[in-house]
Amino acid sequence: MGRELPPQHRSEAHGASGPLDTEPYPVAPISNMAIDSFVPKGILPDLDMFSTGDIPHDCGHTVRATYQRLRASPVNSLLSAGENPTLETEILVDKVSFSKNASTSEIKVTRIEVIDSDGKKHKFTI
């Protein structure tokens, strides 16, 4: 086939210190059968294909937002931290600003700009 298959999970491509848990998750046998059906067509399986984008035209699974095989979500993290989240609807995210810590190379969101349903712009600093 010309190239080696990538490993199933590339931990270096996934963050591990944020509030949302992610991990590889066992999939149903039919999911693997579907992926196997692409191989004769020259489309190789990349079982962590969405993490780096190195190989844009293969098939595979994605790391899921789970913790100990249970589905995780940002709301779980907020509620367990004692937060009382407010859910906003009809909001368009216009801009997300990031910063990088020079000593740790950690990248964080520092500001989010949104437009509400009335066209008003709002800025949130994190």
Helices and strands as residue ranges (DSSP letters): G 11-13, H 29-36, G 39-41, E 66-67, E 70-71, H 74-80, E 92-100, E 107-115, E 121-125
